Amino acid sequence: MSLLDTSLKFLEMGLHPIPCHRPDVKTKCTCHYEQQCVSVGKHPAMPWHTLQKTGVTTKKLDAWFGE
């Protein structure tokens, strides 16, 4: 099952999957804090307040997680 398929299943269950930063060997985290990040791979890869206002749609999931 692909990441897109899994995220669509979560959306069907009423959950809102979002892209997150991930751990990186070179910089520690893929966010702009890099080595100083205190929440490596555990925070949204986009502004959280924007997602709260607009919500998550199948179109967004396809753009984020599609191939």
Backbone torsions as a table, in degrees:
resi	resn	phi	psi	omega
1	MET	NA	132.2	-177.7
2	SER	-79.4	167.4	177.1
3	LEU	-61.9	-37.9	177.7
4	LEU	-64.2	-46.4	178.6
5	ASP	-59.0	-44.3	-179.6
6	THR	-64.2	-43.5	-179.7
7	SER	-65.7	-35.2	177.2
8	LEU	-66.7	-37.6	176.4
9	LYS	-63.5	-43.1	177.8
10	PHE	-61.2	-41.9	179.1
11	LEU	-62.0	-40.2	177.1
12	GLU	-61.1	-31.1	-179.7
13	MET	-83.7	1.8	178.6
14	GLY	91.7	5.4	177.6
15	LEU	-93.3	160.2	-176.8
16	HIS	-123.0	87.6	179.2
17	PRO	-67.4	141.7	179.6
18	ILE	-136.2	154.9	176.1
19	PRO	-73.2	137.7	179.1
20	CYS	-120.3	158.6	171.5
21	HIS	-66.7	161.3	-177.3
22	ARG	-133.1	158.6	176.9
23	PRO	-62.2	147.3	-179.5
24	ASP	-137.0	132.3	-177.0
25	VAL	-62.8	-41.1	-175.1
26	LYS	-77.1	-46.5	-172.7
27	THR	-109.5	-0.4	-178.2
28	LYS	83.1	-50.0	178.0
29	CYS	-140.2	152.3	-179.2
30	THR	-81.2	-0.7	178.8
31	CYS	-80.6	175.1	-177.5
32	HIS	-72.3	-11.1	177.2
33	TYR	-81.1	-20.0	179.0
34	GLU	44.1	-111.4	-175.4
35	GLN	-63.9	-26.2	-177.3
36	GLN	-89.2	-0.4	-178.0
37	CYS	-62.6	130.8	179.9
38	VAL	-99.6	-1.7	-178.8
39	SER	-135.2	58.8	-172.5
40	VAL	-56.2	120.2	175.8
41	GLY	68.7	14.6	-175.5
42	LYS	-124.9	27.8	179.3
43	HIS	-143.2	154.1	-175.7
44	PRO	-58.6	147.0	178.0
45	ALA	-88.4	12.1	177.2
46	MET	-150.6	165.3	-178.4
47	PRO	-58.6	123.9	-177.6
48	TRP	-62.2	-39.7	-178.0
49	HIS	-62.8	-31.4	177.4
50	THR	-66.3	-44.1	179.7
51	LEU	-65.2	-35.7	179.2
52	GLN	-65.6	-34.8	-179.1
53	LYS	-78.6	-41.6	-173.1
54	THR	-94.0	-24.1	-178.2
55	GLY	76.6	-179.6	-178.5
56	VAL	-113.4	133.0	179.1
57	THR	-122.8	165.9	177.2
58	THR	-63.1	-33.6	178.2
59	LYS	-63.7	-42.7	178.6
60	LYS	-66.5	-41.2	179.6
61	LEU	-61.4	-40.1	178.9
62	ASP	-64.0	-40.1	179.5
63	ALA	-67.7	-37.8	-177.3
64	TRP	-78.9	-43.6	-169.2
65	PHE	-116.2	-4.1	-179.6
66	GLY	-71.7	165.9	-176.6
67	GLU	-85.0	NA	NA
